[in-house]
Amino acid sequence: MDGTFKEYIGMGDYELSITGPIDGPNGHHPIDEVNALQQLLKASVPVDVVSRYLQNLDIHSKVIKEFTYEQEPGGYSHQGFNIQAVSDVPVFIKMS
């Protein structure tokens, strides 16, 4: 027989790229909001997704792979960020 056999095991993870600004009041850097985001990004746990768009694609949890903060000249009142993540499906193992 010519050709090869293929076995479908499963679809891979979704790659997510999340980019945006955190805005503070005019003339004030959003220190508390940036610190809260930093704590979330550094936690070594899956993060629940709160997005109708992503939940419609059956993405309910994500794992952060890497993140960066961006500085813009003169942009003191906002903080740009970029987050790279992958979708995650929690698996619970029951030990008996």
N, C-alpha and C positions, 0 to 999 in steps of 0.2 A: 504494500500500500504506500502511495506517495503522501508526503506531508507529515505533520506532527500532530500529536494529541495535545489538546489544551484543557486545562482544568481551571475553572473559575473559583477562586478561593474567597475573594471579597474585594470590595472597592477600597482604595487607600484613603488616607485622611485628607480632609480639605485643608489647604493652605490659606491662612487668613492674614491679611495685612490691614492694620487699623492705624489710620493717620488722622491727626486733628490737633486743634489748639485747646488749651485750658485758658480761659479768659478771666482776668481779675478786674476789679474796678480801675478806672482810669488813673494811671500813675502808681498803681500798687501791684506788685508781683503776687500771683496766686500761690503763696508758700504752702498753706494748709492743703490745698487741693493737689498740688504736686507731691507733697509728702504722702498723702493718702494713696495716690496712684502708685508711687514708688513702693509702698508697703504691699500693695496688691500684686505688683509685678515681680517682687522679690520672693513672694510666698511660693513654696515648692508644692503647690496643690493645684488641681484643676480649678478653673474659674467658670462659674455658671454663665450662660449666655442669656442676655435680656435683649433680644432683638427679634421682631417679627420676621424680618427678612431672613435671618439665619435660621430661626426656628422652623420657618417654612421649608428650608432645605434639610431639616431634621438634624440641625446642629444645636445642641443644648449645653455643651460644655467644651471648653478649650484649654489647652496647655500653652503657656507662654514659652517661646523658644528664645527670643531676644528682644531687646527694646533699646531705643535711642531717644535722646532729647535733642531738640534743635534750638539753636540760638539765632535770632534775627536781629541785626543791628537796629537799635532804637525800639525794639519790641519788648519793653520792660513789663508791660501789663498783660502779657500772655506768654505761654510756654507751649511750644510745639512738641509733639511726640510721635513716634512711629513704633508700633508693636507688631512683631511677627509671631504668629501662633499657629497651632494645628488643632483641628477638631479632635475631640476625645469622647469615647464612649466608656463610662465607668463600668468596671467589671468587679463584682463582689464575689469573693471566694469564701464559701462556707466550710469551715473546718468542723469535723465531727469527731 
